[in-house]
């Protein structure tokens, strides 16, 4: 504020806005690790981190984190994108992918 002379609200308005969407996919506890490893193989070659689940970053600065719950028989999905539609689409696409991987186990 001292450097620009702008109000805090103006500086905040200049920051990129991201939308976050969440999802849940049921998965038996005994299959969570296998499905997670199959997901890692499927997304290999993209910008992926395997810390605390599988996080995938995309060129448009959107991302999705797929992580197994430590206490429930589910995967939790967290998507962030510059539009709500994109975040919802990521949750939908990766929920479907997890369900397909689970069906193949």
N, C-alpha and C positions, 0 to 999 in steps of 0.2 A: 504494500500500500504506500509505503514511503517512497519507493522507487517509481511507481507508476502514477500516483495521485488518484488511483481508482478506489472506489468503495469495495469493501469485502464482498458484497453481493455481486458486484460486477466481475471481480476476479473469479468467484465461484461459477458464475454463469459462463465463463470462458472455458471451463474445464469440460472434457468430453463426458457425455452422459452414457452410462451403461445400465442395462436392464438385467435382472437376475431372475431366473426361473428354476424351480426345483421339481424333482420327480422321484418316484420310488418304484422299484421293480422287485417283486418277490423272488427269492431264490433260496432253496434249501441250504442250510449252513454247510453241509458236507460237500456242496458243489461250488461254493463261492470262489474258492481259490482256483479251481480248474477253469471256471468261466472267465475269471479275471485274467488268467494267463492266455487264454484263447483270444480275449479282447486285445491284449498287448500285441500278440502276433498279427492280428487283423489290422491294427492301425500302425504297424511298423512302417517306418519311412516318413511319418509325419513328425511334427514337433511334439514329442511326448515326454512326460515325466511320470515315473512310477513311485513317487513319494506320496504316501497316504492315498493309495488307489491309483487310478490312471487319469492324468490330466492331459488334455490335448488342446494345443493352441493352433489357431487357424490364421491365415494371412490377413484376414479382415479384422484382426485383433479380438475376435470372439474366442471363447474357450469353453470346454466342458470338463468337469471332474466327475468321474465315476468311482465311487468308493463303497466297499462292503461295510455294512454296519457291524460294529463289534458286539452288539447286544441283540440284534434282531436278524431274522432270516430275510434280509432285504439288501438291495443296493440302493444307495442314495445318489442322485444325479443333481449337479449344480451347474447351470449354464449361465454364462454372461456374454452379452452382445450389445451392440450399439442400437439395436431395435428389439422390442419385445417379441415381435414375430420371429426373428432369428433365434432368440434364446429359446422360445417355445419349440421351434423346429429342431434345434439341437437336442432338447430333452426327448422329443418324440422319436427322432431318428435313433438315438442311442438307447432308448428304452426298447425299441423294436429290435435293435441289434443284439442287446443282451438277451431278450426273449428267444431269439433265433439261436444264439450260442447255447443257451440253456437247453433248448429242445434237442440240440444235436449231441448232448452229453449222455 
